[in-house]
């Protein structure tokens, strides 16, 4: 995933934009698993699909923003 879905991330000066699709998917699966734990076993698949339908796009954008701003902060902050 080389370009962010959020166009404002493209405006950060000096930002190396490169996102790990694998890391993103693992984090999203962990988020979904944590969400469905509160439901009975027989409801979890349906609840997971409902979460994906309701939240997947927004979750990706929020993840990209967190990742990009974290990287930007590390790139612009002197290491001591």
N, C-alpha and C positions, 0 to 999 in steps of 0.2 A: 504494500500500500504506500505509494510514493507521494501522492497528493492528498492533502486533507479535504474532507467534505466541507469543512467550514472555510469559506473564502477569506475570512479575516486572518486566519493563520498564515496565509501566503504573504501577508503584509509585514510580518515580524522581520526586521532587518537582521541579516546574518544567520537566519535560522536554517539549519540543515534539515530539510523535511524528508524524513524517511521513517515510516511506521512499520513495526513488525506485525504482520497479519496473524502469525502464530500466537504471539504474546497477547494480542487483542482478543483473539478467540478463546484462549485459555482463561483470561480474566472474565470474559462475558459468560462463559460456561460456569465458572465458579460463582458468579453473581446469580445466575439462574438457579443453580443447585441450592444455594443458600436460601433463595426465595421460596422454592417449592418444598423445602424441608418441613415447613409448618403444616403442610397438607397431607391427608392420607395417601398411601401409596397409589391407590387406584385413581386419584385425581391429578397426580404430579405431571404426567405427560400433557394433559390438557391445560393445566396451569402454566407449564413451561411455554407451550405454544402461545397462550394468551399473553404472557409476559413479552415474548419476542415480538408479537404483533403490535403491542402497545408501546414498547420501549426501545427496540433495537436501533432504530435510526438515531434517536436522541442519545442513546448510550454511546454509540460510536462517536458522535460529535463531541460529547463530553470527554470521552477517553482521549480523543485526538487533542483537544485543548489542554487537558492535564499533561499529556505526554510532551506536547510541543512547548508549553510554558516551562515545564520542568527542565527540558533540554536547553531551552533558551537561557534559563536562569544559570544552569551549570556552565554554559558557554560564555556568559558575560560576567560571572563572578570569579574573581581571582582565587586560585586554590592556595591555601596556606599551610 
